[in-house]
Each structure stands twice: as structure tokens, then as C-alpha cells.
Amino acid sequence: MKKILIIEDEEVMAATLDEYLMHSMHDIHIVQNGTDGIKAIEQIKPDAVLLDLNLPDMHGFEILKLLHKNHKHCAVIVITGQASMSAAVDAMKLGAHDFVPKPVSPERLRVSLQNALERVELQEIAQNFEKMSRKNFQGFIGKSPKMQAVYSLIENAAQSKASVFITGESGTGKELAARAVHELSSRANKPFEVLNCAAIPHNLLESEIFGHVRGAFTGATADREGAASRADGGTLFLDELGEMPIDLQAKLLRFIQSGSFMPVGDSRQRDVDVRFICATNRDPMNAVREGLLREDLYYRLNVVPVYLPPLRDRGAEDIKLLAQHFLEEISREEKKEFTSFSEEVLELFVHYRWSGNVRELENTIRCIVVLNKGETIELEMMNVLDQEAERRLEMLATDAQGAQVFADQFLPVSELDIKPLEVYERDIILAALSACNGNITKASRRLDINPATIHRKQKQWKERGIS
């Protein structure tokens, strides 16, 4: 059942319109002036409005402008006894779906209303489809289902005043998500203050948040405003919350609950209006269990949880979209001519683990662009990933915990059993290939290296006679 609002000052005309629609199974509401019409629009959220232009307290165009700005999903049919071509054109520009002169025939009204409601429904379907296939969102690049869910969550969270708790590995874009929540909120034109709790010495963190007065401690030669004051009316983003000292977490909790705080060394309370967004790359429940994060603070802040998936879980299409975006952006910055990747390079990117997530992908592409020339990124330019893979293999071969997995095969029991490091490296790779039935892609993924490294190692072993 659709809600229909009739804004018509003539009682007879309003009753006539109501009668025309009485068998249409709609929920009909009638008001007789613009002021009551605006109130009704906000209260009942109508699906359609039948609007008279000549109202006793205002012109109908004022209501039409309001609907066009704040209620785009409401179908509007203008009905007036003073019809003119210029008025009709102006009404259509402001989003009216039809312009009907009085007197109105029942059939014309019913057909016009039905068409207007169907058009709005089609527009909503198109907008929802467009939303579900977005490749760009507030600085994010990606169209995978997991990222579409993140986009929707951020949009919904932005409309609320609730605290947001963002989790995810390093390099997934937690600050970008926090900024998106702020930019889409009603606080967008107010300050967005960022405080990285891991980057500030513990003895200075309280002052960075709450500020201090002159003489509060050695070196405090003047009053200093903290992030809490600077964020008044806006958003305070506390990154790496788990790195904050426990005693300071208690003061932060009191601030969140009361909206007031005292600068270091001061005895006067300061009241501010701040929305809190926090982030951590730790598992917050593990941090609570380990005593690194107060449980009451966590539950106070974790009103709207937002989890950012690692790049390796976002699928091939997102990796390729991000790679192309970074290539174009970095090539422009570095004044290079690169425009594309070879298929082999894209395949390598898709199967690489990207432990550093989006940030690692960006840095890798920047390094390749800076060190090479051409229009296409080729496989032989990927030595930066080969070097990283070799470092990881060395760690795997020499780290006692990692080597314990291969203890029966690889750990020497005496000095005579010790082999060169590259032999252990080869044995680990061969063991992984055997476990993966010779599938290089699968083995490389499990070893956290790229497939090109295994191909190159096999070639080297053959040349050196150790294969």
C-alpha cells in the first residue's frame, strides 16, 4: 500500500481527488496548506504527493523544491487551476512527474499517479543496481561483493551518531574508511582529527588527546589544545587504539561517556561534541583477553563494527582494478609512459599474497615504475617481488619455528648433515610442490611467494646441477 499525500486548499477539490483514488488501495492523507504539507511530508514520508501550486500560505514551488532536494524518491504530480507552459516546464525541472490542469478527470489522475509511482520504483532499482556495481567509493577502489558490503555499511554508519570501530590488517584502508564515514555524515563540514596512538610516546599521548595548560609538566611553556578540543563538532579518529596505555583508556572512557574532559594540569572541565571512530589492526577480543584493551571501552566504542577485508580475499578483479589505478596515478606523478600490465604480471599479482595489502601493492607498483621505462609492465621488471620472496624463503629456511614443520627432512642432526642454505630452500620448495601435486600456483600461494620465483629457482637449480 502506497502513502499518498494530497496538498489542496479547496475542500471540494481535495474530496474529489480522494474519491477518485478511493478504490486504488492507497493510504490517502489530506492537508490544506503548505505548512501542514511540509510537516506531513516529514512525518509520513509519502510515496507520492498531489500538489496544488496556489496555497494560502506559500507557493507550491517551495514544497516542490523541498521534495526535489530531500525526498527524491517521492513521486510528485502538480495539479493546478492556473496552468501555463512556463509553470509546467519549471515544475518538471524541479522533479515533478506530471503537470495536470484542473478540472482533473478520474482516469487521467489514476494513470498519471500509477505511471509516476512505477517510474520512481524503476529509478530506485537502477540506483540500487548502480550502487552494487560501484568501482569507486570515497577513495576506495574495488567492486567485489565484500567491498560493496563495506560501502553500504559505511553509508549507513555515516548517517548515525554512533561510534564506529574499524578493524582490518595494516594497509587495508582503515583511515580511508574513517574519513569516508566523516565525509558522508552531517559533520562533514566540521573538523576530522586523526590521532595515531602507536606513533606517539605514551607519556605524551594524554596531552595530545586532551591538551595541557602551561606548567603542567616540564617543557609545557604554553597552553596547548588537544585533539578532543580541535574535533569539537566533528569527528575524532583514534587509530591503533590497542596501543593506548590502559590507564589512559579509563580517562578516554569517561570522556566518551560524559562528553567532557580536563586538559593535563587543569582543574576545569571542557565540554565538546565529538563523534568517535576507532581502528586497530589487532583482533580486538584478543587484545581484551591479553589486557591490552579495556573490555568496557571496547563495547562502548564497538557500536557499529566495520571490517575491511585483506586484499588477498577481495578477488582478482579488485586486484587488477587497484593495480591499474595505481599504475595510471603513479605514472602521471613520475612522468612515465606506463599504461598497462602484461597478462603474466597480472596473473602474478592475482596469486601473490600481498601481506601488506593495498599499501604493499601501491608501493610495489611505484618501485617498478620508478626503476623501469616503457608502456607495459613486463614480467622481467618484477624483481622487486622476487627480492621479497627470497627474503621470505630465507626466513622460512632459517627460522626455527618455521623449519620445525620440515624437521624430519631438513634439520641437521650433526655438523656433517648441514647443507648450503640454497639446498634447504630447494628442498622446501620441492616439498611444497609435492604436497600440492605439482601445482606451482598453489604451492607458491602456500609458501607466500610468487609463481615466477619458483620457475626462476628451478631454472637456477638446473644450471647449477643441483636439481
C-alpha positions in Angstrom: 0.0 0.0 0.0 1.4 3.4 -1.1 1.1 6.5 1.0 -0.4 9.4 -1.0 -0.4 13.0 0.3 -2.9 15.5 -1.2 -1.9 19.1 -0.5 -5.0 21.1 -1.7 -6.6 24.1 0.0 -10.1 23.7 -1.7 -12.0 21.2 0.4 -14.3 20.2 -2.5 -11.3 19.5 -4.8 -9.4 17.6 -2.1 -12.5 15.4 -1.5 -12.8 14.8 -5.3 -9.2 13.7 -5.6 -9.7 11.4 -2.6 -12.8 9.9 -4.2 -11.0 9.3 -7.5 -8.4 7.2 -5.7 -10.7 5.5 -3.1 -10.6 2.2 -5.0 -6.8 2.3 -5.7 -5.9 0.7 -2.3 -3.7 3.6 -1.4 -3.3 5.2 2.1 -4.6 8.8 1.5 -3.7 11.8 3.6 -5.1 15.3 3.0 -3.8 18.7 4.2 -5.0 22.2 3.2 -1.9 24.4 3.4 1.8 24.4 2.7 2.9 24.4 6.4 0.9 21.3 7.2 2.1 19.8 3.9 5.7 20.1 4.9 5.0 18.6 8.3 3.1 15.7 6.8 6.0 15.1 4.3 8.5 14.7 7.2 6.1 12.6 9.3 4.5 10.1 6.9 7.3 10.0 4.2 4.7 9.8 1.3 5.4 7.7 -1.8 3.5 10.4 -3.9 2.3 13.9 -3.5 -0.6 15.5 -5.4 0.3 19.2 -5.1 -1.7 22.3 -5.7 0.5 25.3 -6.6 -1.7 28.1 -5.2 -1.8 27.5 -1.5 -3.0 30.1 1.1 0.4 30.4 3.0 3.0 29.7 0.3 3.5 28.8 -3.4 3.6 25.2 -4.2 7.0 25.6 -5.8 8.5 26.0 -2.3 7.3 22.5 -1.4 8.4 21.2 -4.8 11.9 22.5 -4.1 11.9 20.8 -0.7 10.8 17.5 -2.2 13.4 17.7 -5.0 16.2 18.3 -2.5 15.3 15.9 0.3 12.8 13.4 -1.0 13.9 12.4 -4.5 12.1 9.0 -4.1 8.7 10.7 -3.8 6.6 11.0 -7.0 5.0 14.4 -7.4 2.1 15.4 -9.6 1.3 19.1 -9.8 -2.4 19.9 -10.0 -3.4 23.5 -10.6 -6.2 25.6 -11.9 -3.8 28.2 -13.3 -1.9 26.1 -15.8 0.7 27.6 -18.1 3.5 26.2 -20.2 6.2 28.1 -18.3 4.9 26.8 -14.9 4.8 23.2 -16.3 8.4 23.5 -17.5 9.6 24.9 -14.2 7.7 22.1 -12.3 9.3 19.4 -14.4 12.8 20.9 -13.8 12.1 20.6 -10.0 11.3 16.9 -10.3 7.5 16.9 -10.9 6.5 13.7 -12.8 3.4 15.3 -14.3 1.6 18.6 -14.5 -2.2 18.2 -14.6 -4.6 21.2 -15.1 -7.9 21.4 -13.3 -10.5 20.1 -13.8 -9.0 16.6 -13.5 -10.6 13.5 -15.0 -10.5 10.4 -12.7 -8.8 8.2 -15.4 -6.2 10.8 -16.1 -5.3 11.1 -12.4 -5.2 7.4 -11.8 -3.0 6.7 -14.9 -0.7 9.7 -14.1 -0.3 8.5 -10.5 0.4 4.9 -11.4 3.0 5.9 -14.1 4.7 8.3 -11.6 4.9 5.5 -8.9 6.3 3.0 -11.4 8.9 5.5 -12.7 10.1 6.1 -9.1 10.4 2.3 -8.5 12.4 1.9 -11.7 14.7 4.7 -10.7 15.3 3.1 -7.3 16.1 -0.3 -8.9 18.5 1.4 -11.3 20.2 3.3 -8.4 20.5 0.1 -6.3 22.0 -1.8 -9.2 24.4 1.1 -9.8 25.4 1.0 -6.1 26.0 -2.7 -6.2 28.4 -2.4 -9.1 30.4 0.7 -7.9 34.1 0.6 -8.6 34.9 3.8 -6.8 33.7 4.9 -3.4 35.1 7.7 -1.3 38.7 6.9 -2.3 38.2 3.1 -2.3 38.8 1.2 -5.5 37.1 -2.2 -5.9 33.8 -3.8 -6.9 34.0 -7.2 -5.2 30.9 -8.2 -3.1 33.0 -7.8 0.1 33.8 -4.2 -0.8 30.2 -3.5 -1.9 29.1 -4.6 1.6 31.8 -2.3 3.2 30.5 0.7 1.1 26.9 0.1 2.2 28.0 -0.3 5.8 29.9 3.0 5.7 27.0 4.8 4.1 24.6 3.6 6.8 27.0 4.2 9.6 27.6 7.8 8.4 24.0 8.8 8.9 24.2 7.8 12.6 25.9 9.4 15.6 27.0 6.1 16.9 30.7 5.3 17.4 32.4 3.2 14.7 35.1 0.6 15.3 37.1 -0.3 12.2 39.2 -3.5 12.1 41.5 -5.0 9.5 45.1 -5.7 8.6 47.6 -3.0 8.1 47.3 -1.5 4.7 43.6 -2.2 4.1 42.5 1.4 4.3 41.2 2.0 7.9 41.8 5.7 7.9 40.2 6.0 4.4 37.1 4.3 5.9 37.1 6.6 8.9 37.3 9.6 6.6 34.5 8.3 4.4 32.2 8.0 7.4 33.0 11.6 8.4 32.6 13.0 4.8 29.2 11.3 4.4 27.9 12.4 7.8 26.2 15.7 8.8 29.6 16.6 10.4 31.4 16.8 7.0 32.0 20.5 7.2 33.5 20.2 10.7 37.0 19.0 11.8 38.3 15.5 11.2 41.1 14.9 13.7 43.4 11.9 13.4 45.5 10.6 16.3 47.7 7.5 15.8 48.1 6.1 19.3 51.0 3.9 18.2 53.1 6.8 16.8 53.0 9.0 20.0 55.1 8.3 23.1 52.9 7.0 25.9 53.8 9.9 28.3 52.7 12.5 25.7 49.5 10.7 24.5 47.2 12.2 27.1 48.3 15.7 26.3 47.9 15.0 22.6 44.3 14.0 23.2 43.2 16.4 25.9 45.7 19.2 25.6 47.6 20.8 28.5 48.0 24.1 30.3 51.2 26.0 30.8 53.4 24.5 33.5 51.6 21.1 33.5 54.9 19.3 33.0 58.5 20.1 32.1 58.5 21.7 28.7 54.9 22.8 28.8 55.7 26.5 28.2 52.2 27.4 26.9 48.6 26.2 26.8 48.1 23.6 24.1 44.8 22.5 22.6 44.4 18.7 22.2 42.7 16.7 19.5 39.5 16.5 21.6 39.1 20.2 21.5 40.1 20.6 17.9 37.5 17.9 16.9 34.6 19.8 18.6 31.5 19.4 16.4 33.3 17.0 14.2 35.0 13.6 14.3 37.9 12.2 16.4 39.6 9.2 14.8 41.8 7.2 17.2 43.9 4.9 15.1 45.7 1.8 16.6 43.6 2.1 19.8 45.1 -1.0 21.2 48.4 0.8 21.7 46.9 3.3 24.1 48.0 2.7 27.8 45.4 1.1 30.0 45.3 4.0 32.5 44.6 6.5 29.7 41.9 4.2 28.3 40.0 4.7 31.6 40.1 8.5 31.1 39.1 8.1 27.4 36.1 6.0 28.6 35.0 8.8 31.0 35.3 11.3 28.2 33.2 9.3 25.8 30.5 8.7 28.4 30.3 12.4 29.6 31.5 14.4 26.6 33.7 16.4 29.0 37.4 16.2 29.9 40.2 18.2 31.7 43.4 19.2 29.9 46.5 17.9 31.7 47.3 20.2 34.6 43.9 22.0 34.5 41.1 21.7 37.0 38.3 23.0 34.7 36.1 20.7 32.7 35.7 21.2 29.0 32.6 20.1 27.2 32.7 19.1 23.5 30.6 17.4 20.9 32.7 14.7 19.3 31.9 11.6 17.3 34.4 8.8 17.8 35.8 6.4 15.2 38.5 4.0 16.3 40.6 1.4 14.5 43.1 -1.3 15.2 44.9 -4.0 13.2 44.8 -6.3 16.2 42.0 -8.7 16.9 40.1 -6.6 19.5 38.8 -9.6 21.5 42.4 -11.0 21.8 43.5 -7.5 22.9 40.8 -7.6 25.6 41.8 -11.1 26.7 45.5 -10.0 26.8 44.7 -7.0 28.9 45.8 -4.5 26.2 42.3 -3.1 25.7 39.7 -2.4 28.3 36.6 -4.5 27.8 34.2 -1.7 28.8 35.9 0.7 26.4 35.7 -1.8 23.6 32.0 -2.4 24.0 31.4 1.4 24.4 33.1 2.1 21.0 32.1 -1.0 19.1 28.6 0.2 18.3 29.0 -0.1 14.5 31.8 -2.6 13.6 33.4 -2.2 10.2 35.7 -4.9 9.0 38.0 -4.2 6.0 38.9 -7.5 4.2 42.6 -8.1 3.2 43.4 -7.7 -0.4 44.0 -11.4 -1.0 40.3 -12.1 -0.1 38.9 -9.5 -2.4 39.3 -11.4 -5.6 41.2 -11.0 -8.9 39.1 -8.2 -10.3 39.7 -5.9 -7.3 43.5 -6.5 -7.5 43.5 -5.7 -11.2 41.4 -2.6 -10.7 43.7 -1.3 -8.0 46.8 -2.2 -9.9 45.6 -0.2 -13.0 44.5 2.7 -10.8 47.9 2.9 -9.1 49.8 2.5 -12.4 48.0 5.4 -14.0 48.3 7.6 -11.0 52.0 6.8 -10.3 53.0 7.1 -14.0 51.4 10.5 -14.1 53.2 11.6 -10.9 56.6 10.2 -12.1 56.1 11.4 -15.7 56.4 7.9 -17.0 54.7 6.3 -20.0 53.4 3.1 -18.4 49.7 2.4 -19.3 49.2 -1.4 -18.8 50.4 -4.7 -17.4 51.2 -7.9 -19.3 48.9 -10.8 -18.7 51.8 -12.7 -16.9 52.2 -9.8 -14.5 48.5 -9.6 -13.7 48.4 -13.3 -13.1 51.4 -12.9 -10.7 49.6 -10.1 -8.9 46.4 -12.1 -8.6 48.2 -15.1 -6.9 50.6 -13.1 -4.8 49.7 -13.0 -1.1 50.1 -9.2 -0.5 50.8 -9.4 3.2 50.9 -5.6 3.3 47.6 -5.4 1.4 46.7 -2.3 -0.8 49.6 -0.3 0.6 52.1 -3.1 -0.5 50.5 -3.2 -3.9 50.8 0.5 -4.3 54.5 0.6 -3.1 55.4 -2.3 -5.4 54.0 -0.6 -8.5 55.7 2.7 -7.6 59.0 0.9 -7.3 58.5 -0.8 -10.7 57.5 2.4 -12.4 60.4 4.4 -10.9 63.1 1.8 -11.8 61.9 1.0 -15.4 60.9 2.5 -18.7 58.2 1.6 -21.2 54.5 1.4 -21.7 53.8 -2.1 -20.4 54.9 -3.6 -17.1 56.6 -6.9 -18.1 57.4 -10.0 -16.0 61.2 -9.3 -16.1 60.5 -6.0 -14.3 59.1 -7.8 -11.2 62.5 -8.3 -9.4 61.1 -6.3 -6.5 58.7 -9.1 -5.7 61.5 -11.7 -6.3 63.6 -10.0 -3.7 60.8 -10.0 -1.2 60.1 -13.7 -2.0 63.7 -14.6 -1.4 63.7 -12.8 1.9 60.7 -14.8 3.0 62.2 -18.1 1.8 65.4 -17.3 3.8 63.3 -16.6 6.9 61.4 -19.9 6.4 64.6 -21.9 5.9 66.4 -20.3 8.9 63.6 -19.6 11.4 63.4 -22.5 13.9 59.7 -22.3 14.3 59.1 -22.4 10.5 61.7 -25.1 10.0 60.1 -27.3 12.7 57.4 -28.2 10.2 60.0 -29.8 8.0 62.1 -31.1 10.9 62.2 -34.7 9.8 63.5 -33.9 6.4 65.6 -30.7 6.8 67.0 -30.2 10.3 70.6 -31.5 10.6 71.4 -33.8 13.4 75.1 -33.3 13.3 77.6 -30.8 11.7 78.2 -33.2 8.8 74.5 -33.1 8.0 74.4 -29.3 7.4 73.8 -28.3 3.8 74.1 -25.0 2.0 71.1 -22.7 2.5 70.0 -22.8 -1.1 69.7 -26.6 -0.8 67.3 -26.2 2.1 65.4 -23.6 0.1 65.2 -26.0 -2.8 64.0 -28.9 -0.6 61.3 -26.7 1.0 60.0 -25.7 -2.5 60.1 -29.2 -3.8 58.3 -30.5 -0.7 55.6 -27.8 -1.2 55.3 -28.8 -4.9 54.9 -32.4 -3.9 52.3 -31.6 -1.3 50.4 -29.6 -3.9 50.6 -32.3 -6.6 53.0 -30.2 -8.7 50.7 -27.2 -8.9 53.1 -24.2 -8.9 50.4 -21.6 -8.3 49.0 -23.4 -5.3 52.5 -24.1 -3.9 53.6 -20.5 -4.3 50.5 -19.3 -2.5 51.1 -21.6 0.4 54.8 -20.5 0.6 53.8 -16.9 0.3 55.9 -16.3 -2.8 55.0 -15.6 -6.4 55.0 -18.4 -9.1 57.7 -16.6 -11.1 60.1 -17.2 -8.2 59.6 -21.0 -8.4 60.1 -21.0 -12.1 63.3 -19.0 -11.8 64.6 -21.2 -8.9 64.0 -24.3 -11.0 66.0 -22.8 -13.8 68.9 -21.9 -11.5 69.0 -25.4 -9.9 69.2 -26.9 -13.4 72.0 -24.6 -14.4 74.0 -25.3 -11.2 73.4 -29.1 -11.3 71.5 -29.3 -8.0 68.1 -30.1 -9.4 
